[in-house]
Amino acid sequence: MPLIPPPTNDKPVPYAIRLAPDVAAQLEAYCEMLGDTATASYVIEFALKSVFKRDNDFAAYRANAAPVNGANGTPAKSKRL
């Protein structure tokens, strides 16, 4: 059974990333394994949520940091790519 459940219908926020070729190939293969409803964006989002949830240092940082892009919680635009 895959670690990632089927996607929901949440409205995504556009975000551009770059991946190493081997990671991109593994991502595509993982999407194929999950089936037609899984996109690369969905798999990346789920993987990031899992990392954020398990990283105690990040949780401590977020507890002491200002809200992301104000009170509405929308993500700040990245300056790295």
N, C-alpha and C positions, 0 to 999 in steps of 0.2 A: 504494500500500500504506500503511495507517495506521501511525503511529508507535507506537501502543499495541497490544500483542498481546492475544489473548483472555484473559479472567480465569482464575485458578486457583480452587481451592476452599478457600482459607485462611479461617479463622474471623475475621470482622471485629470490631473494637472500636468501639462506638458513639461518635460524635463529631458534634456539631452545628456547622454553619457557616451563614453568611449570604453571599449573593452579590448583586452588582449585577444588575439585570434583564437587561442585555445579555449578561453573562457566563453567567447561568443559561440563557438562550436558546441560546447557542453550545454550552454543555455538553450540553443536551438534543439538539441537532442532531448533535453528535459521537457521542453514545451511539446515536442512530438509525443513523448511518453504520456503526458497528461491528457492529450487529445486536442480536439479542434477548438475548445473554448479557452485554452491557456495561451496567453501571449507572452512575449519576452518581458513586457512591462509588468505584467501581473506577477511573474515569477520573481523578478527583481524586487518588486514592492514587497512581496511576502518574505523574501529572504532578508531584506532590510528591516522589516518589522520584527522578525525573529532576533536579529542581531541587537536591535535597539532594546528589546524586552529583556535580553539576557545579559547585557553589558552593565554591570553595576557602576562602573566609573561614569558611563554616559548618564545613567539615572541620577547620580549625585550631581553631575554637571548641570543637567536640566533642572534639578530642584533648586539650584542656586542661580540659574541664568534667567534673564528676562524672557518673557514669552516670545515665541518665534513670530516675527513680523507683526507684533501687536497682539491685542486681545483676541482677534479672530482666529489665530492659530494657523494662518496660511503660511506656507513655506517661503522663506526668503530666497531670492534668486542667487544661484551660485555664481561665484566669480572664477571658479576653477573648471576647466574642461580640457 
